[in-house]
Structure formats: structure tokens, C-alpha cells
Amino acid sequence: MNIRPECYHDVAIIETVTIAAFKNHPHSNQTEHKIVSGLRTGSALSISLVAEFNGTVIGHIAFSKVKINNEFIDWYGLAPVSVIPEFQNQGIGSQLINAGLKALQELGALGCVLLGEPEYYTRFGFKSEPQLILNEVPPEYFLSLVISGDMPSGVVSYHQAFSL
């Protein structure tokens, strides 16, 4: 398997992968592909990596800038991470997350947030921090990871593509 930055010819397959990955997900409203498209259209897709197996894209991960108290302070949001169903539960999502976090470090990011299952994301160092708030979200599912520096505090806001 190969993990690499997305190319222009990956756009359609990334949409297909994302739709398939979330089709039967119990906490999805099946708009994740629209979020990725909105981030790309808005030039807000900071990091976009694909996982390839035998030349076929089977997974994708996206990172975009977030604001804390309406200010960008070198923090990013991880969302979504997608793996087609027949390749799920084989560690591909984990490899995408690790590659994405490494890319964030190389970008000089100070931290990363996400909305997700604590049981899964704590293995990467993410945890719930009471001083970071995502409105209307149970705090135990809003997780953060300091890459460098101190944990900020305040209200986090994502790119408008997430309001689709």
C-alpha cells in the first residue's frame, strides 16, 4: 500500500471512496463527500492524502484549518477519514491518520482536533480537553492533540464546508 498526496485525477475516486465509506455509518448523514468537495472548492483542503493499493485509491484523509476563538493559530481539523468497506478494519485508516499527523508536523501545525469515537482516536494521542469546545457537541467526542506548544482554550470553528 502507498500513501501519497492527492492529485487532480483522484478527485472523483475520492468522492466515490468517501460515499462508500460512510454509506452505512451509524453517525453519518452522508455529507462527508460534500465536505471534502467544499473544502477543495474553497481552497481550504490543507492536507489531502490517499491510500492506494495496487494502483487503486482505497482510502482518503483530509485536514483543514480551524479557528479557535475566531482566529487561526496553526490548529487543524481532521475530517473525514475514509476507507472503502472491503478494506476497513485492516489498519489503513490508522496509516492514513499517522501519515496525516506527520504531514501536519511538517507543515508546522501546533495541534489538531476532530469529532470522533474516543475509543479509536485515543490510540493516536487524541483526548477530550475541557478547554476546547465545539458548540452543540458532547465534549467526550470532541478530541484534540497538541503537536507543539501548549493546549489553547476556546471555541473551535471549522470551515463553512462542514455546515453542509
N, C-alpha and C positions, 0 to 999 in steps of 0.2 A: 504494500500500500504506500501511496505517496501523498503527502500533504503539501499543498502549494497555494500561492495567492490565486484568486480567481482571475480569469481572462475574459475578454469581451464575449468570446464564443461560449462561455459557461453560463451565461445569464438564464437562458431558457431551461437548461437542465437543473440549475439551482432552484428555480421555481418549482419544477416537477418534483425534485427531491424533497423540498420543504412541504409541499402539499401532501405528498405520500407519508412523510414522517409524522405529521400531525393529524392525519385523517381520522384516526380513532383514539387520539389522545383525550383522556377524560377532562383535562383542564384547558382545552384549547377551543377557541371559537373559529378556528380555521382561517385566521387572517395573517398568519406568520409570513406567508409568501408576499402579502401586500406590504407588510412592514419592511421586508428586505427591499422590495421594489421602491418603496417610498424613500428609504434611506439612500438607495443608489441614485434615484432621480434627484433627490435633494443634496447630492454630493456630501452625504453625511455618513457614508459607509467607510469608517476609518480603517478597519481591517476586515477582509473577507477572504476566508480560506476554504478550499475544497479538499476533500479526501477522494483520491482516485484509486480504483482497484482494477487492474488490467485495462487501463486507459479509460475507464468509465467513472464518472463522478457519482459517488455513493453517499457523500456527506458534505455538509457545509456549516460554517460558523461565521457569525457576524458580530462586530464590535462597533459601537458608535459613541460619540461624545455625550456625556451627561452634564447637566448643570447641578450645582449644589448651591442653594440659596440664589438661584438665577445667575450664577457665574460659573464659567468653565474653569476648573482648577486642575486640569490634567487627569480627570477621572473619566472612565469609560463604562459603558454598559455592555454586557454580554447578552446577546439575544438576536435571533434564536440560534440554537444549535440543532441541526437536523441530520438524521441518518435514515436512509430508506429502510423500511421494516425488515426486509430479509437480511440486513446486515446489523441490525440493532442487537444489543447485548453481547457484542464481540470486542468491546474496548475502543471502537472507532470514535465515539463521542468523546471519550476521555483523551484520546490522542489529539483530537481537534482542539479541545479545551487547553491542554498543555501547550500545544503549538501556538494557540492564540495568546495565552498568557505570556509566553516567551516573546511573541511579536509586540505585545504591549510594553514589556520591559525595554525592548529595543527602541520603541517609539518614545520612551521617556515618561510613560504613564506613571502616575502616582498611586492609582488604585482602580478597582473595578467593582461594579455592582451587578446584581442580577436578581430576577424574581424566579424562584425555583424551589425544588424539593431539597430541604436541608440534608436529608439522609444521603443524597447523591453528591451535592456540591461541597459539603464539608471536607471530603477527601482531598479537595484541591486547596484547602485553606480558607474557604469562604465561611463566614459566620454572620449571624444576626448581631447587629450593633445598634443599641437603642438610640444612639445619637444621630443615626442616618434614617430618614423617614421617606417612604414613598406613600403618598396620600392614598387612602382607601385600600391599603394592602395590609394584611396581617403581618406584623413585624417579624414573625418567625420564618416567613417565606421570602423576605427581602434581605438578601445576603450581600456581604461586601468582603473585599480582600485588599489590604494595604500592600502595595508593591514597594513603595518607598515613602519615607516620611511618616507623618502622623495621621491618625484617623480624623477626618474632618467631621463636622456636625452640621446638620441642617436638613432641609427638604430637597430631595433629589427630583429632577425632572428630566425625562427622556425627550428625544427628538419628536416632533409632531407626527412623524410616521407611525408612532406607537399608539396614537389615538384613533387609528382606522378601525 
